[in-house]
Amino acid sequence: MKTVGLIVEYNPLHNGHYYHFQQSKKSSGADAVIAVMSGHFLQRGEPAMVGKWARTEMALRMGVDLVIELPIAYSTQPAEWFAYGAVSALDATGVVDSLCFGSESGDIRSLHTIAAAMHEESTAFHTLLQHELKAGLSYPAAYGRAVASYLPGIDATELAKPNNTLGLHYLIALRRLQSRIEPLTIIRQKAEYNQQDITDAAIASATALRHMLFEKKALAEIASFVPEGTMNVLRHEWEAGRAPMSWEHYAKPLLLQLLHHSPAQLSMFHEVTEGLEYRIKQALPQLSGPTDLVEKLITLLKTKRYTRTKLQRMLLRILLNHSKEQLSPSVLGQGVPYLRILGFSNKGQELLKRMKTTARVPIVTKVSALSNPSPLLELDIQATSIYALGYASASNQDFFRDYYEPPVRIEP
């Protein structure tokens, strides 16, 4: 069974994702699709608008055969570690033949050329990258400019586009892992990453759709931009008070963490760097009003040097109680230590049977059966509990859902 891997967030799954899904199967000639999907919290340091099991159901209803959770240790990291964790998961299955990702360029050859030069990152390049980041550029923009300085002739503007940056890091991760997986890319269609305006009748970015939901509070507004399965899942989660989730749902537990810890204690959390612990403490007394507290805090903290994404990731690590030691390069560099299965189809069940002999790390389908779970899996379990704090009315089972929820089973 030929299998293609996808790396996704599906926040929410929309028609552009469906196009990518179809083209990935077509270009790879695959019979089955495995998706590595972020859990409750995402790469830009935000809570997912709906939880991981709901988005797993969206994926399965679209036609994905097996959904594997990208551990929280990787899912909210900058491109390098996000890509490394996701690619290591696909590689660890032992059944994935190709990886297909969307990009703005659609040019796999130029990305291969850069990856060949960059997979053994030098001290000189790291110095260039840190210089650009300290100038206040976003990670994709800083990485693009650093590569252009390091490798003359590279178009920094093109490389700075988010999907191109991620694609490059997927290729670098494949090389570092010495993976046999073949990378493929297709051009992103009609809506740019993070594009908030809608310019097509059927395809809009996930950013634009979230903006519509949060601003207009009307689920029907996005019906023409998402598959029917997505609408059904969103409607169910909305009615249950589990959607749409945003940072503001976690303002109180975040503030409790920020107020409870001293600057020295805050400095121990992952992503708290360069004296940000003092900047946080200085900003807290300036917060006013009962609403938009997280947004106000980010505005107070934001400078040219500290981008919104950097600050969101930092605040998320504080909310989740993630220390620098837990997420050190030596820990992350080992790759995913388990494959947490969130859902599968009948064909996905066949893949799981194959993976019992091919997978290079343990396969987890039932958390409650584990006597000694991986420390990274414990972080995923804790993230589920914290995510449930944002629900309109959370039950005890919501807080410990990882122990109760079996993999989602749907045959499209």
N, C-alpha and C positions, 0 to 999 in steps of 0.2 A: 504494500500500500504506500504510494508516494505521498509524502506529507509536507505541507508548507507551514512555516511558522509566522505568526504575526505578533507584534508588540503593540499593545493598545491600552487606552484608558476608557474609551466609550463613555464620555461624560457630557451628554448622553450619546448613545449610538445613533447616528443619523445617516441620511442618504449618501453622503460622501464616504462614510465608512463602508456602506454596502457596496459602493462602486469599487473601493479598494479591495474588499473581500472578493468580489467577482473577478477583478483583474489579476489578483494574486493567484487564484486558482488557475486562471487561463494562462498566465505567463509562465507558471511553474509546472503546469500539467499535473497538478496534485489531485489526488483522490480525497484527501482529508486535510483539515485545517486545525492546527493547535494555536491557541492565543495565550500569550503571557500577558496578564492584565493586572494593573495596579489595584490595590485593595481600597480601603476607605479613604486614603489620603494620597494626593497626586503630586506629580513632578514639580509643579510650580508652588508647592507648599500650601495647597488648599484642600479642604475636605471635598470629597466627591459629592455631587448634588444628590445622588442616590447611592445606597450601599453596594457592596461587592456582589452580594447574591442577586440583587435586582439587575445589575449590569451583566452578570453572568447569564441570566435568563434572556436578556436582550440578545446577547451574542449567540446563544444556542438557537433561539428562534430565527435568527438571520441565517444560520447554517454552519456556524463554527462547531467543531466536533468535540473539542476538549479545551477547557479553560483552566489555566494554572495561575495561581496568585503570585504576583511579583512581591516579595517580602517588603514590608514597610522600610526596612533598612536601606533598600535600593530605590523604592518607588518615589521618594521625595528628594532625591539627590540631583545635583547638576548632571549634565548630559553624560559625562564620562562614566560615572558609577551607575547611573540609571541604565545606560546601554550595557555595561558589563554584566550587571546582575541579570537583566532580561535575556541577553544572549547566552549567559552561562546556564540559565534555566532550560532554554531550548536545546542547547548542546547536551545537557545532562540527561535529557529524555532518551537519547540514543536512537530516536525514530524520525527526527526532523531532517529532511533532505535539503530544504531551501528556506531562506528568510526573505520575505518581500516587504519592503517599507516604502512609504510615500516620500517624495522629495520634491522640492521646487524645481530642481534642475533636470531630473530624470536621467542624469549622466553618471552611470555607475563607473565608467572608466576613469574619469577625473578623480572621483572619490577614492578609487582603488590606488591611484598614483600617490595621493596625499597620505592615505592610510599606510602605504608601504614605507613612507618616510617618517611617519609619526608614531608607529606602534611601539617603538622604543623611545619614549619621550626623554629628551635630554634636559640637563640642568639649564642650559641656555634658553631652551624654549620655555621652560617653566618660569624663568625670570621674566621673559617677554610677556607671558600670559598674566602673571601677577601685576605687572606694570599696567597693562590695559584694564584689568579689573579694578585696580585702585583708582583709575581715571574715571570710574563710574559707569563703564559700559556694561551691558548685559553680558551674560556668559557667551551666548552665540556670537555677539559682535566682538567681544574681547578675543575669543578664540580665533575668529576669522582674521582679525588684524594681526594677532600673534603669528598665525601660520603664514600669512602673507609676508611678514618680516623675516620669518625663518626660512621660507621657501619662495624666493623671488619668482614672480610670474603668476602666482595664485591670485584669483579674484576674491578679495576679502569680503566685498559686498555680497557676492553670491554664496560664499561659505557661511556668512553670518546669518543666513535665513534658517529659522529653527529646525525645519525638517532635514535640510542639508547637513546641519551640524549633528543632529542625532544619527542620521545615516552614516556619516563619517565615523562616528564613535561605534556604531554597530560593526563596521568593517574592521576598525582597530581591535575591538573586543574579539572578533572571530580570529584575527591573527594572533592575539595574545593567548587565546585558548587553544590555538592550533586546531580549530574546528574544521570538520569536513563539510559543514553546511555551506551551500552556495547562496550568496547574496544576490538579490534582484531588487530593482526599484521601478516604481511607476510615478508619473508626474501627478502631483496634487492638482485636483481639478476645481476651478470656478470659485473657490473660497479660500483665502489665505489663512494660515494659522493666526489665531487671535483677531481676525477681522470681525469687527462688530457690526458693520453695515451689511445688508443683504442685497445681493446684486443678481440673484438667480431665483427662478420660481421653485426649484426643487432642492437645491444644495446651498446650505449655509454652514458656517463654522460652528463648532461646539460652543465657542465663546459667544457668538451672536445668539445662539439658542438659549444659553443660560441667561444672557442679558434680557432677552424677551421674557423669560419665565420670572426672573426676579423683579423686573420693572413692571410688567403688566399683570403678573400673578394669574395668568390665564393659560391653562395647558393647551387649549384648543388653538392658540396662536401658532404653535409649532407643528401642527398636524401634517402639513404638506411637506415638511422637511425631514421627517423621520419615518422609518418603516412602521407598519401597523403594530408589530410586536413591541417596539419601543413605547409606542403610545399606550398600549395596554398595561405594560409594566409601570410606566410613569403614573398612570391614572390610579393604579392600585396603591403605589407607594405614597402618592399625594393624599389619597383618602385615609391612609393609615397614619398620617402625620410624620412620615419618614422622608418627605421631599417637599420642596427642594432645600437641601442643606447648604449653608454658607458659613463663612468664618464667624459671623455675628452670633450664630447659635452656640458658639464656644467661648464667648467673651468672658463669662463669669469664671469658668474653670481656668482659663488662661490668666486672668487677672489674679486669681488666687495663687497661682504658681509664681507670678511676677512679684507679688507683694510678700509672699512667704519667704522667698529666697534672698539672701544677701548678694551683693555684687560678686563676691568671691564664689558663692555657690552657683550663681547664674553663669559664671565664666566656665564652669565645668560641662555645660550642655553643648552638644554638637551644634556647630554653626555660630555660636557666640564667640566672635573674634574681634580683635583690634579695639578693645575697650567698649564694645557695644553694651556690656552689662551696666556701665555707668550712664550711658545715654538712655537706656531703658528706665533706670531709676529716676533720672531727671525728668523724663517725659510723663511718668505716671501721675504726678500731682496736677498736670495740665489738662488731663482728660476731664471733659464736662458733658453733661447731658446724659440721658438714659439710653440712647440708641447709638448705633454705629461706632461702638467703642473700639473695636479692632481696627476699623478703617481710620479712625482718628489717631490711634496709636501709631499705625504705619505712616501716616502723614507726618506726624511729629518726628519719627525716626528717620524718615527718608531724606537722603542727600544724594548728590551726584555720585558719591562713592558707594552708597548702600542702595541698591536697586530694590524695587518692590518684591521681586521674586526672592532675592537674598533674605529680605526681612521676613517674608512669609515662611520660608523654610526654617529660619532661626526660631520664630515664635512657635512653629509647629513642633520643633524638637523640644522646646521648653514645655509645651502643653503635654507632649507624650512622654516627657521625662527621659529623653535619650541623651546619654552622656557621650563625650568624645571617645572614651575608652570603648564603649559598646560598638561604635561605628568607626573604628580606626581603619586606616588603609590595610593593615595586616589582616583584619577581620574581613573586610569587604573583598579583598584580593583573592580570597579563597573561593569566591563564587557562591551560589545558593547551596545551602547544605541539605535541602529537602525540596520536594515538589509537592506543594499543597494543591490538591485538586478541588476546584470550586464547582465544576459541573461537566457533564459529558452527554453525548448522544449515543445511540447504539454503535455507530462507527467509532466514536470515542472510547467506548468500552472495549472494542477490539484493540485499539491503540494501547489502552491500559494493560491489557493482557500481554502484549508484546513488550511493554516497558518493564514488566516484572523481571525480564531477563536482560534488557538493554540499559535500563536507567542506572546511572552512576551514583545517585544519591537516593535516600529513602523516599518512597511515595507515601504521602499522607492523605488519606480519605476520611479518617475518623480521628479527630484530635483527642477525644476522650479515651481512646485506646492506648495513648502514649504514656509510658511511665516516666520518661525523661526527655521531654521535648527540647529541641534546639533552642538556645538563647534567642535566636532571631525569630523563631516561631512564637516564643513567649511575647516578643514585642508585637507581633501581629495580633495575638489574642488580647493584649492590653489595648491596642488601637481600636479593636472592635468595641470594647467597653467604653472607651472615651468617646467614640463616634456616637454611641447610643445616648450619651448625655445631651446631645442636641435635639433628640426627638421630642415631639410635643408631649408624649406620654409614654415613657419607656417602661417596659416590664422587666422583671428580674431576668427573664430569659433573654431579653435583648442585650443585656450587659454581658452575658456569658454564651452568646449565640454560637461561637466557634465550637463549643462543646456539644451543642444540640443539633446544629444544622447539618444534614447530610448533603453531599454534592447534588446540585440541581440536575434533574434528569428530564430532558425534552428531546423529542425527535421531530425536526422541522418537516 
